[in-house]
Amino acid sequence: MAKKGRFFLGTLLGIGAGAAGVFFSDKKNRDKVAREGKKALKRAEEEVNKAKKTLSSKSKKAQVEGKKISTRVKSDSKKAKAGAKRVAKSAKTSAKRVAGAAKREGKAASARAKRTVSAAKKSAKRVAK
């Protein structure tokens, strides 16, 4: 038994393909799409670079803050005696955890930007053909 709605979907796809054919038949439109594709590619590459810079700066800041906290806690621990070693260790591990989280966040942003660049490149190649 055939599923309902296939005719409608096929009709919409046919209309879309026809409209795209008419649109791309004009040289001006092809050139315009190619220009816009290059602009999108350039913007995506800028976002990738920005994400990389953000990643490195966030992880460096987190490490610096972690070291400051760790040294501060260590100096206080000498004065406070007994349970101070556990506190210093926990501060250091939490600083590492924060640095790791910042790094993962930056990597995720970088990966998203790379996928955008990849899609833009593919689109630009398709339009250029």
N, C-alpha and C positions, 0 to 999 in steps of 0.2 A: 504494500500500500504506500503510495507516494505521500510525502509529508506536505502539509498545507503550507503555503507561503513561498514555495520555491520559485514560482512564476514571478511573484512580486519582487523577490530578491534578484532574480536574473534580469528582470526589467530595469531595476535600479542600477545594477552593475553595467548593463548595456548603455544606459543613458549616461552614466558617469564616464565610461570609456569613450563614448562618442563625444562628449563635451571636452574631455582631455585631448582627444584627437584634433578637434576643431581649434582648441586653444593653442596647442603646440604646432599647428600647421603654419602659424605666422612666425616669421623669423624674429620679429621684435619680442614676441612673448617668450620664445626660447632663450633669447639673449637676456631678457629681464629675469627669468627664472634662474639662469646660470649665475648672474650677478648676485641675486639674493642668496643663492646657495653658497657662493663664496663668502658673502658677508656672514652668513650663519656659521659657516665653518670657522671663520676667523674669530667670531664671538665665542664659539665653543672652545677653541684652543686657548683663548684668553682665560676662560673660566677654569680650564684644566690647570693652567699655570697659577692662577689665583688660588685654587684649591691646594696645590702643592705648597705654595708659600704659607698658606694658612696652617697646613698640617705641620710644617717644620717649626713655624713660630709658636704654635700652641704647645707642641711637645717640648720645645726648649723652655718656654715659660713654665710649664708644669714641672719640668725637671729642676729648674732653678728654685721655684717655690718649694718643691719637695726637699731639696737640699737645705734651704733656709730653715724649714720647719724641723727637719731632722737634726740639724746642728743645735737649734734652739732647745729642742726637747732633750737632746743629749746633755747639754750643759745644765739644764734644770734637773735632769735625772741624777747627776752626781750629788746634787744637794738633797734630793728627796729620798735617796737610799733605795729601799727594797724593790718595789714594783716598777721602778723607773726604766729598767731595761726593756720590759715588755712594751711600755708606752713608746719608746724610741723605735722599736722594731715595727710596731703597728703604724706609727707615723710614716716610716720609710716605705712600708708596703702600700699604705694608702696613697702615698705620693706616686709610687710606681703605677698603681692602679689608675690614678688620675691621668698620668702621662700616657698609659696604654689606651685609655678611653679616648683621649684627645687624638691620639694617633689613628685609632680605628675610625673615628668620626671623619678625620681628614682623608683616610683611604677610601671610605665610602663615597665621600664627595668627589674625590678624584676619579673613582670608578664610574660614577654617574656621568661626570663630565666627559670621560673617555668614550662612554657609550654614545653620548650626544655627538661627539666629534665623528665617531665612526659612522653613525647614521647620516650625518650631514655630508660626509665624504661620499657615501654610497649614493645619496640623493643627487649630489653634484655630478657624480659620474654618470648616473642615469640620465640626467638632464643634458649633459654634454654630448651624449650619444645622439 
